[in-house]
């Protein structure tokens, strides 16, 4: 067949991702291409891929170019070696966009969304959150998260959640991650997870949680439900800084909230509903003995 390169890339991506059977692909590409694709899949199944660090690779090339050249004795390299290297480079560049974080899902204020990945793993995004992941996720189980998500990871190779504050690595488990500008919290609901923040690493088992906030590390244990309460429409907190509680309230109700700076680090234990803004605000303020007012334009002010 006279397929364009874009068509071949699409066929290959769908086939590697399990969306196309061997017999279907065989009818769409040449026998030579099909044999090459079979070898590619076999090699990919044998290795765990990491997302290429393009900036680091470019810096290494620039450093190499800046190094003074030293005259060496010329050696002849067999021509087939050049062809092999060229073919490998073409394949890598052709497939790079399949392994890059080319898929994005994000939620708005007050919304959540559920997603099933190519490897069978499931995740639920909380309000105002974003996840990025590669097309061939079954071969590269790495993703990026900003905000909050609950993960139900299928068995397989290492599954990594990368966030601006650190990363979480698992093989197969259920866990919740909150990653905001200066707040990072992980709760384990099943199995084991490895949490890394800077130079620190911890292994969490069922019921264990860890939080990194204000340059401090906090760990605790509590009996956990099967999944986070926010999935059922209620945000729950355990000795959580008020800064994070108010942020979650704003994410759910899309409103402006002002409160004294010194309350940012005050701890809150409790919950609020996602279904009624007035009730949710009272659930936060009454236990903390705080006063709240709301203007005509919806702006909320919290005071002592």
C-alpha positions as CSV (number, residue, x, y, z in Angstrom):
1,X,0.0,0.0,0.0
2,X,1.0,3.6,-0.6
3,X,0.4,5.0,2.9
4,X,1.7,8.3,4.0
5,X,4.1,8.5,7.0
6,X,1.4,10.1,9.2
7,X,-1.0,7.2,8.4
8,X,1.7,4.7,9.3
9,X,2.4,6.5,12.6
10,X,-1.3,6.4,13.4
11,X,-1.5,2.7,12.6
12,X,1.5,1.9,14.7
13,X,0.3,4.0,17.7
14,X,-3.1,2.3,17.6
15,X,-1.6,-1.2,17.3
16,X,1.0,-0.7,20.1
17,X,-1.8,0.7,22.3
18,X,-3.9,-2.4,21.8
19,X,-6.6,-0.7,19.7
20,X,-5.7,-2.7,16.5
21,X,-5.2,-6.4,16.1
22,X,-2.1,-7.9,14.3
23,X,-4.3,-9.0,11.4
24,X,-5.7,-5.5,10.9
25,X,-2.2,-3.9,10.9
26,X,-0.9,-6.6,8.5
27,X,-3.5,-5.5,5.9
28,X,-2.6,-1.8,6.2
29,X,1.2,-1.9,5.9
30,X,3.7,-3.7,3.8
31,X,5.1,-7.1,4.8
32,X,8.5,-5.4,5.5
33,X,6.9,-2.8,7.8
34,X,4.9,-5.4,9.6
35,X,7.9,-7.5,10.3
36,X,9.8,-4.4,11.6
37,X,6.8,-3.4,13.8
38,X,6.7,-6.9,15.3
39,X,10.4,-6.6,16.3
40,X,9.8,-3.1,17.7
41,X,6.9,-4.3,19.9
42,X,9.1,-7.2,21.2
43,X,11.9,-4.8,22.1
44,X,9.5,-2.4,23.8
45,X,8.0,-5.1,25.9
46,X,11.5,-6.0,27.1
47,X,12.3,-2.5,28.3
48,X,10.8,0.3,30.4
49,X,10.8,3.6,28.7
50,X,11.6,6.9,30.3
51,X,10.5,10.2,28.9
52,X,13.4,11.8,27.0
53,X,14.9,14.8,28.8
54,X,15.3,17.0,25.7
55,X,16.8,20.0,27.5
56,X,19.5,17.8,29.1
57,X,20.3,16.1,25.9
58,X,20.6,19.4,24.0
59,X,22.9,20.8,26.7
60,X,25.1,17.7,26.4
61,X,25.3,18.1,22.6
62,X,26.3,21.8,23.0
63,X,29.0,20.8,25.6
64,X,30.3,18.2,23.2
65,X,30.5,20.7,20.4
66,X,32.4,23.2,22.6
67,X,35.1,20.6,23.5
68,X,38.3,21.0,21.5
69,X,38.7,18.4,18.9
70,X,41.7,16.0,19.2
71,X,43.1,14.5,16.1
72,X,42.8,10.7,16.2
73,X,43.8,8.0,13.8
74,X,41.0,7.4,11.3
75,X,39.1,4.1,11.6
76,X,36.8,2.7,9.0
77,X,33.4,1.8,10.2
78,X,31.3,-0.8,8.3
79,X,28.6,0.8,6.2
80,X,25.9,-1.3,7.8
81,X,26.6,0.3,11.2
82,X,25.7,3.7,9.7
83,X,22.5,2.4,8.3
84,X,21.6,0.8,11.6
85,X,22.2,4.0,13.6
86,X,20.3,6.1,11.0
87,X,17.3,3.7,11.1
88,X,17.3,3.8,14.9
89,X,17.4,7.6,15.0
90,X,14.6,7.9,12.5
91,X,12.5,5.5,14.6
92,X,13.2,7.4,17.8
93,X,12.3,10.7,16.3
94,X,9.2,9.3,14.6
95,X,7.9,7.8,17.8
96,X,9.0,10.5,20.2
97,X,5.6,12.3,20.1
98,X,3.9,9.1,21.1
99,X,6.0,8.8,24.3
100,X,5.9,12.5,25.1
101,X,3.2,13.9,27.4
102,X,0.9,14.7,24.4
103,X,-2.5,14.0,26.1
104,X,-4.0,16.6,28.5
105,X,-7.1,16.3,30.6
106,X,-8.1,19.1,33.1
107,X,-11.1,20.1,35.1
108,X,-12.8,23.4,35.8
109,X,-14.2,24.9,39.0
110,X,-16.5,22.5,40.9
111,X,-16.0,19.7,38.3
112,X,-14.4,16.2,38.5
113,X,-13.7,13.8,35.8
114,X,-12.8,10.0,35.6
115,X,-10.3,8.6,33.1
116,X,-9.2,5.1,32.2
117,X,-5.6,4.8,30.9
118,X,-4.3,2.4,28.2
119,X,-2.9,0.1,30.8
120,X,-6.3,-0.3,32.6
121,X,-5.4,2.1,35.4
122,X,-8.1,4.5,36.5
123,X,-7.8,8.1,37.9
124,X,-10.3,10.7,39.0
125,X,-9.4,14.4,38.8
126,X,-10.7,16.8,41.4
127,X,-11.7,20.3,40.6
128,X,-9.1,22.7,39.0
129,X,-6.7,19.9,38.3
130,X,-4.7,18.8,35.3
131,X,-3.0,15.5,34.2
132,X,-0.7,15.0,31.2
133,X,0.2,11.6,29.9
134,X,1.8,9.9,26.7
135,X,-0.3,8.2,24.0
136,X,1.5,4.9,24.5
137,X,0.9,4.9,28.2
138,X,1.0,1.1,28.5
139,X,4.7,1.3,27.5
140,X,5.5,4.5,29.4
141,X,3.6,4.6,32.7
142,X,4.6,8.2,33.5
143,X,2.3,11.1,33.9
144,X,2.3,14.7,35.3
145,X,-0.2,16.0,37.8
146,X,-1.1,19.5,39.0
147,X,-3.9,19.6,41.6
148,X,-5.5,16.5,43.1
149,X,-6.3,13.1,41.8
150,X,-7.2,9.6,43.1
151,X,-5.4,6.7,41.3
152,X,-6.3,3.0,41.0
153,X,-3.2,1.6,39.4
154,X,-3.3,-1.7,37.5
155,X,-0.5,-4.2,37.9
156,X,2.5,-3.9,35.6
157,X,5.7,-1.9,35.3
158,X,6.5,1.1,37.5
159,X,3.8,3.7,37.5
160,X,5.1,7.3,38.2
161,X,3.1,10.4,39.1
162,X,5.3,13.5,38.6
163,X,4.3,16.8,40.3
164,X,6.0,20.1,40.8
165,X,6.5,19.2,44.4
166,X,7.8,15.6,44.0
167,X,6.8,12.2,42.6
168,X,5.0,9.1,43.6
169,X,6.1,5.6,42.3
170,X,4.0,2.4,42.5
171,X,3.5,-1.0,40.9
172,X,-0.2,-1.5,41.6
173,X,-2.2,0.3,44.3
174,X,-4.7,3.0,45.2
175,X,-3.6,6.4,46.4
176,X,-4.5,10.1,46.4
177,X,-2.2,12.9,45.5
178,X,-2.6,16.7,46.2
179,X,0.1,18.8,44.6
180,X,-0.2,22.6,44.7
181,X,2.3,25.4,44.6
182,X,3.7,24.8,48.1
183,X,1.7,21.9,49.4
184,X,2.3,18.1,48.6
185,X,0.3,15.3,50.3
186,X,-0.1,11.6,49.5
187,X,-2.5,9.2,51.1
188,X,-2.2,5.4,50.5
189,X,-5.5,3.4,50.2
190,X,-4.1,0.1,49.0
191,X,-0.7,-1.5,48.5
192,X,2.5,0.5,48.8
193,X,3.7,3.8,47.3
194,X,7.1,5.5,47.3
195,X,6.9,9.2,47.7
196,X,9.9,11.4,46.9
197,X,10.2,15.1,47.7
198,X,13.6,16.7,47.1
199,X,16.1,14.4,48.7
200,X,13.5,12.7,51.0
201,X,11.8,9.4,50.2
202,X,9.2,7.5,52.1
203,X,7.4,4.2,51.6
204,X,3.7,4.4,52.5
205,X,1.4,1.4,53.2
206,X,-2.4,1.3,53.7
207,X,-3.7,4.0,55.9
208,X,-0.4,5.9,55.9
209,X,-0.1,9.5,54.7
210,X,2.7,12.1,54.3
211,X,2.5,15.8,53.8
212,X,5.2,18.3,52.8
213,X,4.3,21.9,53.8
214,X,6.2,25.0,54.9
215,X,9.5,23.1,54.6
216,X,8.3,20.5,57.1
217,X,7.4,16.8,56.7
218,X,4.3,15.4,58.5
219,X,3.4,11.7,58.6
220,X,0.3,10.0,60.1
221,X,-1.8,6.9,60.1
222,X,-5.6,6.6,60.1
223,X,-8.2,4.1,59.0
224,X,-9.2,5.1,55.5
225,X,-12.4,4.5,53.5
226,X,-12.2,2.7,50.1
227,X,-11.6,6.1,48.3
228,X,-11.3,9.8,49.2
229,X,-14.5,11.6,50.3
230,X,-14.2,14.3,47.7
231,X,-15.1,11.7,45.0
232,X,-18.5,11.4,46.7
233,X,-19.0,15.2,46.9
234,X,-17.4,16.2,50.2
235,X,-13.9,17.4,50.9
236,X,-12.4,16.1,54.2
237,X,-9.3,17.3,56.0
238,X,-7.1,16.1,58.8
239,X,-5.1,18.8,60.6
240,X,-4.8,20.6,57.2
241,X,-3.5,24.2,56.9
242,X,-6.3,26.7,56.4
243,X,-4.6,27.9,53.2
244,X,-5.2,24.5,51.6
245,X,-8.8,24.3,52.9
246,X,-9.7,27.7,51.4
247,X,-8.0,26.8,48.1
248,X,-10.2,23.6,47.9
249,X,-13.3,25.7,48.7
250,X,-12.4,28.2,46.0
251,X,-11.8,25.4,43.5
252,X,-15.2,23.9,44.2
253,X,-17.3,27.1,44.2
254,X,-15.3,29.5,41.9
255,X,-15.3,32.5,44.3
256,X,-13.0,35.0,45.8
257,X,-12.2,34.6,49.5
258,X,-10.2,37.0,51.6
259,X,-9.0,36.1,55.1
260,X,-6.2,37.3,57.5
261,X,-2.7,36.2,56.6
262,X,-2.0,34.7,60.0
263,X,-4.8,32.2,59.5
264,X,-3.0,30.5,56.5
265,X,-1.1,28.0,58.7
266,X,-3.9,27.4,61.3
267,X,-4.9,23.7,61.1
268,X,-8.4,22.5,60.3
269,X,-10.0,19.1,60.8
270,X,-13.4,18.5,59.3
271,X,-15.2,18.6,56.0
272,X,-17.5,20.6,53.7
273,X,-20.0,19.7,51.1
274,X,-19.7,20.4,47.4
275,X,-23.4,20.9,46.9
276,X,-24.2,24.1,48.9
277,X,-21.8,27.0,49.2
278,X,-23.4,28.6,52.4
279,X,-23.4,25.2,54.2
280,X,-19.8,24.5,53.1
281,X,-18.6,27.9,54.4
282,X,-20.3,27.4,57.8
283,X,-18.7,24.0,58.1
284,X,-15.3,25.7,57.9
285,X,-16.0,28.8,59.9
286,X,-18.2,27.7,62.8
287,X,-15.7,25.0,64.2
288,X,-12.9,27.6,63.9
289,X,-15.0,30.3,65.6
290,X,-14.6,32.6,62.6
291,X,-17.1,35.1,61.1
292,X,-17.9,35.2,57.4
293,X,-19.7,37.7,55.2
294,X,-20.6,37.7,51.5
295,X,-21.0,40.8,49.3
296,X,-23.5,41.2,46.5
297,X,-20.9,40.3,43.9
298,X,-20.2,37.0,45.7
299,X,-16.9,38.0,47.3
300,X,-16.4,36.3,50.7
301,X,-14.6,37.7,53.7
302,X,-13.5,35.6,56.7
303,X,-12.5,37.3,59.9
304,X,-12.0,36.4,63.6
